[in-house]
Amino acid sequence: MGALIPIGQGADAEIKSLLNSTFSAGNLKALQALWATEHLFDGNHTLHRVAYRLQCYPKGKYTEASRAKWFYFLRTTLTVAADGNGILTSDAIKYALDYAQNPVNNIERVIFEAVEKKAAPGTPLVPHHLHPDNRPGSLQVHGKTIHLLLICPEPLDSRLLHNDPVLPDVDGMGNSVEQPLPLP
């Protein structure tokens, strides 16, 4: 999601659709039922592994290596980007999704959105970050909905992906060590 893949089209649109579907209706209820046994978005889990388990990654054929970009984005870009207040973007996302997964909070859906906001000429590039309404401690819940808005700077340089695996958690034989979660 974000500026890695052109926003609003192709793989970005596919990812947003998958995320919106996974975090709504019966799928979100299934994730909430897992809360008793597994908190998917706690400190013991990473976004790229959870995305793989939820099968939220580009599956279509695109001109660029969108699947590799997506996992690189989750594993690397979001884990070093901060919002200016010292909160890592990956932690802010996990906080919001952990809140949604907790059945006590009665969330019925999470809406995912990304917008591109380039730095003005002569100003430093601001890394990927969530809109301030999505930060831990100030999470805005609208009724039973959370709207996660990711602010994205310039596109990722594809040259960064030269040694990155297409799927996370593959052993030396090419076998996945993670199992997808069964959602309705």
N, C-alpha and C positions, 0 to 999 in steps of 0.2 A: 504494500500500500504506500501511498505517498509519492514522492518525486522520483522514486526508483523506476517506476513504471508510469507512463503518461496518465495523469490523474483523470478519472472519469471514463476511461475507455479500455478496451482490451483486457489484459490481465488484472488491472486495477479494478475495473468494474466487476470482473469475475470474483475477485477476492472479497470485495465489499458485499456482493450478493451472498457468497458463502458464509461470511461472518454474520451478516444480518439474519440469515436463515438459521444458523447454528444457535444464535443467542435470542431466539424468539419461540413462542408457542411450545409445542411438545419437546423440541430439542432442548430449550432452556430448562424446562421442567425435569428432563432426564439428567441434565447437568446438576441441577439443584438436588436431585435424589442422590447423586454421588457425594454430595457434601459430607454426609455421615461417614464415608470411608476415605474420600480423597478430596482435599482442597487443591484444585488444579492450579490455582494462581498464587500459592504461597511462596515463601522463599526457597523451597526445595524444588521448584519447577521453573523451567525457562519457557519463554514464549514460543521459541521455534519448535521445541519438542511437543508442547501442548497443541500448537497449530497442526503439527503432523498427526498427532493422535486424533484430533478433531477433523482431520482431512480438509483443513482450510488452507489450501494452497492452489496456485493455478494448475489446472489440468488441461486447458486448451493448448493449441499450438500457436505460438506467437513468434514474431521475428527475432526477439531477444530471448535470452535465457531467463525467462520470468520466474520460474520455480527457484532457480539458484539465487536470483536477486531477492526474492521474497524471504527465503531462509537466511540469507546474508543480512538483510534488513532487520529481521527479528533478532538474530543471534549477535550481530556486531553493531550495526548503526544505532539501534534503540537502546542498547546497553551502555553506550558511552554518551549519548545525547542527554542533556539536562535542560530544565526549563528556566534557568537563571536563578532559581531559588534553591538549587542543590538537589532537586528531586529528579532522579533518572527517569527518562520517559518510559522505559520498560517497567519500572516500579510503579509509576502512576497508572499505566495501563493495567497491570496486574492488580493493583488496589481496586480499581473500578470493576474489573471482571470478577474479582473475589467477592466484592460486595453483591454483584448480580448473582453469583452462584450460591450465596448463602440464602437458603429458603426463608429464613426469618425476615429478610428484607422485602420479600414479596415483589420482586422485580419480574415483570412479564416480558421485557425485551430490552435489548441494547441495540442502538442504531450507530453504525460506524460510518464516518465521513472523513474525507481528507481534502484539504485545500492547499494550494501552493501559494506561498508568500515569500517572494524573493527579497533579498536584502537590497536596500536602496544603494545606489552607487556610492562607494566610499565608506560604507558602514560594514561592520563585521557580519559574517554569515551567522544567523541564529540557527542552531541545530533543530532537528525534528523535536517537537514537543506537543503536548496536549494543550488544548485551550484551557485557560485558568479555571474554568468551571469544572474541570475533570481532575483536578489535583487532589491528592489525599488531604483530608481535612476541610476541603471546600467542594466536595463532589455534589453536583446539582442533580437531583432526581426530579423528573417532571412526571408527576403521577406515579406510574409504575414503570417508567421508561428512563434509561440512561442514554444520553446522546454523547458519544465519544467523538470529539473533533480533533483530528491530528493536523497540526500546522507543519507543512513540509517546505524546506528550502530547495536548493538546486538538486538536479538529478544525480544519482549515484554514478560514479565512473565505472563502467563495465569492466575495466581493466583490473579492478579490485577483486574480481571473482575468479581469477585464473586457477586457483587451487581449491575452491570451495565446493563441497559436495552438493549434489542436486537435492538429496534428501538427508535429513538429519539422522543420526544414530544408526548408521549402517556399519556392520562389522567388516572385517577384512575380506570376507567372502561375498560381500554385497547383500547380506541378509539383514533385514530390519530387526533391531533389538527392541523396538517399541511396537505395541499393538494398538491399532485404532480403537477408539471408544465406540461402543455400539449406541448409536442415536436412532430415534425413530425414523 
